[in-house]
Each structure stands twice: as C-alpha cells, then as structure tokens.
C-alpha cells in the first residue's frame, strides 16, 4: 500500500515543512554573510533567544516575520502556489531550491515580460537546433523528409513517411478558393503580418534587440490579372460529394 507524505497529516505539518525549508535558506544566507545569530538578532531588534526559537521551531513563523528576517539578510520573499499532479500528496511539497534553480537558469527574470523574452530566445535556439538547412528547404536533423504536395500524391513514394507537406502558392490558393466556394476570377493567397520588438538573450547582460513578426491572418484575395500566385477559380474542380449508400431495409418475415 502506498503511503502519503507525512505533511498530509495536518495543515500544521505541511506548514512546518515549508517553514523549515524557508529557514534553511535563511541560514545559508546568514552563514554566507558570516553573521552570527546575535548579529541577526541585532539587525532585527529581537532577542537572541527569539532567533534561536525561529531557527529551531519554524512552525510558528508568521508571514510578516518571514519577510522581516529575509529583508534583514538582504533577501526577498515570494509566495508560490503550484500544481504538480500529486493531488493526494504522496511526494510532499517541492523544495524551494528547485524553484530557485529554475529562476536562476532562466536568467533571473524580474517579471513576465522578461520571462516571455527568455521563452522566445529558447524557442529560437530550439528551432536552430532542431533544423538544418538542406538546399532550399529546412529539413529536421533526424532526416524525416519534407515533401511537396505533388510528391505526397505519388502512389509509389519510397521516402519515409513525411512529417511536413509543402504547398506551392497556387496549390494553397486552390485549396482555399475551393473551400470558400468561389467560382470566378483570379484568386491568390495573402498573408497579413504584424511587427513587434523585444530584447532577447540568456540574461540581462546578454540582451539583443530583436523583431517579432507574427502571422495574424491567412486568406485569399482577388487579383486583377493572373500571376504565379493566382488560380483561375473557374478552372477549379469542385469536390465531388460522396453519396451515402442506401440502407437496406430489413425484410420482416
């Protein structure tokens, strides 16, 4: 039988575990500053006995005292609620060092904007790691093929199963025109972009200005004259409707 973590015994037990984790962080900081407990007590205007009580029995820590001690040690405090898929609490709370390490690895972002910049930089880095340039195509490093629509339609296609299919401008225009049920005129695709700017980099000392160009709309529009981007809607073959086979009536004996 699987047993739940001891912090599930009571709310007080859970609070004690969190407070102990917090005090451990404070103690490491105090030692790094070469402060004695008496020095910390003096900074807090508390008795040395009260400091010893906090360290040895952290279960009675209040939020106000936590902030007061952290600020005296030149630190800050954040409160975090999270979900880890452990609803029944078999594993107990995650150590604060895990969250601190993740924050440090991402360059210590000070807000959501900086965190978004880290995510964007990581996405760009991942794109270049995942893909290599082969001729005029981007092909995944695992050699999974990227094929054109024409290649994908070949019956005896000997390549591995494609992970991407590339449409030419006219092929995509034809698909969208057929979907929109247009029957006259020359139609071609249009793409609407937006333009934004941000700073990206692994940390505050390695930032670079960067442009963000998201695609916000994709569609088709009518052209005055045909070109390599357009299809003649009058020449598009409609999708044949598939008639359902008639149901056979059961003969009643």
C-alpha positions as CSV (number, residue, x, y, z in Angstrom):
1,X,0.0,0.0,0.0
2,X,1.4,3.4,-1.0
3,X,1.7,5.8,1.9
4,X,1.1,9.5,1.7
5,X,3.8,12.1,2.6
6,X,4.0,12.9,6.3
7,X,2.9,16.5,5.5
8,X,-0.6,15.2,4.8
9,X,-1.1,14.5,8.5
10,X,-2.3,18.1,9.1
11,X,-2.2,21.6,7.8
12,X,0.3,22.4,10.6
13,X,2.6,19.6,9.4
14,X,2.5,20.9,5.9
15,X,3.2,24.5,7.2
16,X,6.1,23.2,9.3
17,X,7.8,21.6,6.3
18,X,7.5,24.8,4.2
19,X,8.8,26.9,7.1
20,X,11.7,24.6,7.7
21,X,12.6,24.8,4.0
22,X,12.5,28.6,4.3
23,X,14.6,28.8,7.4
24,X,17.2,26.6,5.8
25,X,17.5,29.2,3.0
26,X,17.9,31.9,5.6
27,X,20.6,30.0,7.5
28,X,22.7,29.5,4.3
29,X,22.5,33.2,3.6
30,X,23.4,34.1,7.2
31,X,26.4,31.9,7.0
32,X,27.5,33.3,3.6
33,X,27.4,36.8,5.2
34,X,29.4,35.5,8.2
35,X,26.8,36.8,10.6
36,X,26.3,35.2,14.0
37,X,22.8,34.7,15.3
38,X,23.5,37.5,17.7
39,X,24.2,39.8,14.8
40,X,21.0,38.8,13.1
41,X,19.1,39.4,16.3
42,X,20.6,42.9,16.5
43,X,19.6,43.7,12.9
44,X,16.0,42.5,13.7
45,X,15.9,44.2,17.1
46,X,14.9,40.8,18.6
47,X,16.4,38.8,21.4
48,X,19.0,36.0,20.5
49,X,16.5,33.6,22.2
50,X,13.8,34.6,19.7
51,X,16.1,34.0,16.8
52,X,17.0,30.5,18.1
53,X,13.3,29.8,18.5
54,X,12.7,30.7,14.9
55,X,15.5,28.5,13.7
56,X,14.8,25.5,15.9
57,X,11.0,25.7,15.7
58,X,10.0,27.3,12.4
59,X,6.4,26.1,12.6
60,X,5.2,29.3,14.3
61,X,6.6,31.7,11.7
62,X,4.3,34.4,10.5
63,X,4.4,35.9,7.0
64,X,5.4,39.3,8.5
65,X,8.3,37.7,10.4
66,X,9.4,35.8,7.3
67,X,9.6,39.0,5.3
68,X,11.3,40.8,8.2
69,X,14.1,38.2,8.5
70,X,14.6,37.9,4.8
71,X,14.9,41.6,4.3
72,X,17.4,41.8,7.2
73,X,19.5,39.3,5.3
74,X,19.2,41.3,2.1
75,X,16.8,38.8,0.5
76,X,13.2,38.9,-0.7
77,X,10.2,36.6,-0.3
78,X,7.7,35.3,-2.9
79,X,4.7,33.0,-2.2
80,X,4.0,30.4,-4.8
81,X,1.1,28.0,-5.2
82,X,1.6,25.3,-7.9
83,X,0.2,22.1,-9.3
84,X,2.5,19.1,-9.7
85,X,-0.1,16.3,-10.4
86,X,0.3,14.9,-6.9
87,X,-3.2,15.7,-5.7
88,X,-3.1,13.1,-2.9
89,X,0.3,14.5,-1.6
90,X,2.4,11.3,-1.9
91,X,5.6,13.2,-2.5
92,X,5.2,16.3,-0.3
93,X,6.0,19.9,-1.3
94,X,8.7,20.6,-3.8
95,X,11.9,22.0,-2.3
96,X,12.3,25.8,-2.7
97,X,15.8,25.2,-4.2
98,X,14.1,23.6,-7.3
99,X,12.2,26.8,-8.0
100,X,15.2,29.0,-7.2
101,X,17.4,27.0,-9.6
102,X,14.8,27.3,-12.4
103,X,14.7,31.0,-11.8
104,X,18.5,31.3,-12.0
105,X,18.7,29.1,-15.1
106,X,16.3,31.4,-16.9
107,X,18.5,34.4,-16.2
108,X,16.6,35.6,-13.1
109,X,13.7,37.4,-14.9
110,X,12.1,40.2,-12.9
111,X,8.7,40.0,-14.5
112,X,6.5,38.3,-17.1
113,X,7.9,40.5,-19.9
114,X,11.5,39.3,-19.2
115,X,10.2,35.7,-18.9
116,X,8.5,35.9,-22.3
117,X,11.8,37.1,-23.7
118,X,13.5,34.1,-22.3
119,X,10.8,31.8,-23.8
120,X,11.2,33.5,-27.2
121,X,15.0,33.1,-27.1
122,X,14.7,29.5,-26.1
123,X,12.2,28.9,-28.9
124,X,14.5,30.4,-31.5
125,X,17.5,28.5,-30.2
126,X,15.5,25.3,-30.3
127,X,14.5,25.9,-33.9
128,X,18.1,26.2,-35.0
129,X,19.0,23.1,-33.0
130,X,16.1,21.0,-34.5
131,X,16.6,22.0,-38.1
132,X,19.5,22.2,-40.6
133,X,19.3,23.9,-44.0
134,X,19.4,21.5,-46.9
135,X,19.3,23.1,-50.3
136,X,16.3,25.4,-50.4
137,X,14.4,23.5,-47.7
138,X,14.5,23.3,-44.0
139,X,14.9,19.7,-43.0
140,X,14.8,18.2,-39.5
141,X,18.1,16.9,-38.2
142,X,16.6,13.4,-37.8
143,X,16.2,13.2,-41.6
144,X,12.4,13.0,-41.5
145,X,11.5,14.2,-45.0
146,X,9.7,17.4,-46.0
147,X,7.9,16.8,-49.3
148,X,5.8,18.9,-51.7
149,X,2.1,18.2,-52.3
150,X,2.9,16.7,-55.7
151,X,5.4,14.3,-54.1
152,X,3.0,13.3,-51.4
153,X,0.4,12.2,-54.0
154,X,2.7,9.8,-55.8
155,X,1.5,6.2,-55.3
156,X,5.0,4.7,-55.2
157,X,6.6,7.3,-52.9
158,X,9.6,5.5,-51.5
159,X,10.7,8.0,-48.9
160,X,9.9,7.7,-45.2
161,X,6.5,8.9,-44.1
162,X,6.7,12.8,-44.3
163,X,6.3,15.0,-41.3
164,X,5.6,18.1,-43.3
165,X,4.0,18.8,-46.7
166,X,4.9,22.0,-48.6
167,X,2.2,23.7,-50.7
168,X,3.1,26.0,-53.6
169,X,1.3,29.3,-53.6
170,X,-1.1,28.2,-56.3
171,X,-1.9,24.9,-54.6
172,X,-2.7,26.7,-51.4
173,X,-4.8,29.3,-53.2
174,X,-6.7,26.5,-54.9
175,X,-7.5,24.7,-51.6
176,X,-8.7,28.0,-50.0
177,X,-10.7,29.1,-53.1
178,X,-12.5,25.7,-53.2
179,X,-13.2,25.9,-49.5
180,X,-14.6,29.4,-50.0
181,X,-16.7,28.2,-52.9
182,X,-15.6,31.0,-55.3
183,X,-16.2,30.2,-59.0
184,X,-15.0,33.3,-60.9
185,X,-11.9,35.5,-61.0
186,X,-8.3,35.0,-60.3
187,X,-7.5,34.4,-56.7
188,X,-4.2,34.2,-54.8
189,X,-3.2,33.9,-51.2
190,X,-2.5,36.9,-48.9
191,X,-0.7,36.9,-45.6
192,X,-1.0,39.6,-43.0
193,X,1.9,40.2,-40.7
194,X,2.3,42.2,-37.5
195,X,5.5,43.8,-36.3
196,X,6.8,43.9,-32.8
197,X,10.1,44.3,-31.0
198,X,11.7,43.0,-27.9
199,X,15.0,42.2,-26.3
200,X,16.1,38.6,-26.1
201,X,19.1,36.8,-24.6
202,X,20.0,34.3,-21.9
203,X,20.5,37.0,-19.3
204,X,20.3,40.8,-18.6
205,X,24.0,41.1,-19.7
206,X,23.5,39.4,-23.0
207,X,20.4,41.1,-24.5
208,X,20.0,41.9,-28.1
209,X,17.2,43.9,-29.9
210,X,15.0,41.5,-32.0
211,X,12.0,41.8,-34.2
212,X,8.8,39.7,-33.7
213,X,6.9,39.2,-36.9
214,X,3.8,37.0,-36.2
215,X,1.4,35.9,-38.9
216,X,-2.0,37.2,-37.9
217,X,-4.2,36.4,-40.9
218,X,-4.0,34.0,-43.9
219,X,-6.5,34.1,-46.7
220,X,-7.1,34.7,-50.4
221,X,-7.9,37.8,-52.4
222,X,-9.0,38.5,-55.9
223,X,-6.3,39.8,-58.4
224,X,-7.0,42.0,-61.4
225,X,-4.6,39.9,-63.5
226,X,-3.3,36.3,-63.3
227,X,0.2,35.7,-62.0
228,X,2.3,33.0,-60.4
229,X,0.4,33.4,-57.2
230,X,-3.1,33.0,-58.5
231,X,-5.5,30.3,-59.7
232,X,-8.5,30.7,-62.0
233,X,-11.5,29.9,-59.9
234,X,-13.5,28.9,-63.0
235,X,-11.0,26.1,-63.6
236,X,-11.1,24.7,-60.0
237,X,-12.8,21.3,-59.9
238,X,-15.4,21.2,-57.2
239,X,-15.1,18.5,-54.5
240,X,-17.2,15.5,-55.5
241,X,-19.9,14.8,-52.9
242,X,-19.8,11.3,-51.7
243,X,-23.2,9.8,-51.7
244,X,-24.1,7.5,-48.9
245,X,-25.0,4.0,-49.8
246,X,-28.8,3.4,-49.4
247,X,-29.7,1.4,-46.4
248,X,-31.1,-2.0,-47.0
249,X,-34.5,-2.5,-45.5
250,X,-34.8,-5.5,-43.3
251,X,-37.4,-7.9,-44.5
252,X,-40.0,-8.8,-41.9
253,X,-40.8,-12.4,-42.1
